Amino acid sequence: MTSSANPSRLSDTGLPLGASLPELPDNLKEGMGAAWNQSNTIRVLLFASVYCTHCIDLLPHLQTIAENHPTFSFGLFTTGDEEDHRSMKEYFGWDFPVNTMDQSDMEAYFEVTALPFMMLTDKSGIIAAKGVIYNADDFEQILRISGIHLT
């Protein structure tokens, strides 16, 4: 699964804007940590595959995105295993949770069919912005275009 999907389908991927974030399975919820599980916080869900070139190219940008939005709770879901995640966190200096999720589960739980992908929820857990992203500028553009107020 890569970003080579039909562009008209890219706007259809991910949960619909205005939808509630689904309850995560217990194994993922535990791995997301205390900050993620707090209510009244803006959450950013990032989806990537360790087999996707565009996804790999996005990884160095994630720390910048997190630093630019310190009040957001970030969570990365990848097809990598625990060792892949440990290596990535150490190499990039991430302090946000990284969890394993099969591409089939990305689609089943979050309707994500194109990668790399992000979804942002408002403080009440409603999907407020989403899109395919390749770098920090793409993330910021999605926020601007969405017109949502994140304070």
N, C-alpha and C positions, 0 to 999 in steps of 0.2 A: 504494500500500500504506500503510494507516494503521492506527491502533489501533481502527478500527471493526469489526474482525473479531469473529466470534461469540465471546463470553467463554469458552465451553467449549473452543474451539480454542486460546485463548491459552496454556493450560497445555501444549498439545501442540507449540507452536512452539519452535524451537531444538533443538540437539542434546540427546539425553536426558541427564539427570543420571547421572553415572557413566561417560559416554562419554569417550573420549580426544579431545583437540583435534586436528583433522586438520592435516596438513602444508599450510601455505599455499603458493600458487603463488609462484615466485621473485620476480615483480615486487612482490607484496605483502610478502613476507618482507623484501626489501631496504628497502622503504619504512617498515617498522616500527622500524628502528633497533636498535642494539646492546642497549639495556636490554630490549627486547621479546624478543630472541632468546636471552637468557641462560636457562639452565636453573635450576631451583629458585627460581622466582619466581611469585607469584600474578599472574595476568593477568586483565584486565577488557577484554572485547570489547564495544564499543558500536556499535549499528547505527542509522542514521538516514537519512532521505531529505530532500533540500532542498525537496521538494514536499509535505511532510507538516507540517501546522500543529503537531501535538503534538511532532514532532521538533524543529522550530524553537524551540518553547517550552522544550524540554529544554536546548538549547545553553548558556544562561547558567549552568545548574546544574553543568555538567561540571567547571569549575575547582574549585568547592567540593568536589565528590566526590573529585577527585584530591588536593586539599589535605588532606582528612580521612583519606586512605589513602596516605601518601607512599611506602610500601614496595611498593605495587602497581604493575604495569606496565600502563598504559592504552593502548588503541588504538581509534581511532574509524574506522568504515567508513561512508562516505556516498555518495550518488549524485551529489554535487557534483564539479566538475572541479578541477584544480590551482589555478586562480585563486580559486575559492570557498574552498578550504581555506586558502590563504595569507591571504585576507581574514579568515576566521574565527579562525585562529590569532593573527593580529595583534590583532584586535578584542577577543577574549576572553583573550588572554595565555596560551594553552595552550602547554605545552612537550612534550606527548605527540604521537605520530604520528597523522596523519589521512590516510586513503587512500581513493581512489575505488573503489567496488564497485557494480556494477549490482545491482538488486534480484534479478534472476534468479540472480546469483552468490551473493548472501546466502543464497538458498534452497538452491542447489546445494551449496555448501561447508558451510554452517552450519545448514540447515533453518529459517532465520528467515523467517517469513511474516507477522509483525505488528511494526510499528514505532511508537515507538522501543523498542529491545530491548537487553538486556544479558545477557552470559554471563560468569561468573567461573570460572576454573580454579584448582585448588589447585596447590601447587608441583610436582606431578608431571604437570601438564597434563590433569587429569581435570576435567570439568565438575562444579562443586560447587554452583553457584547460577545461576539465570537468571530472567528475567521482563521484562515490559513495564514501563518506567519513564517517569515524567513529570517527576521532580524528584529532588533529593538525598534527600529523606525516603523516597521509594519505593525508592531504592537501599539505604538503610540498613535498611528494613523487609525487603527480600528477604534481606539478610545475616542479620538476626535470625531470621527464619522458617526459614531453611535450617538453622540450628543448627550450622553448620560453624565450626571453630576456624581462624582465619586467621593464627596466629602461628607 
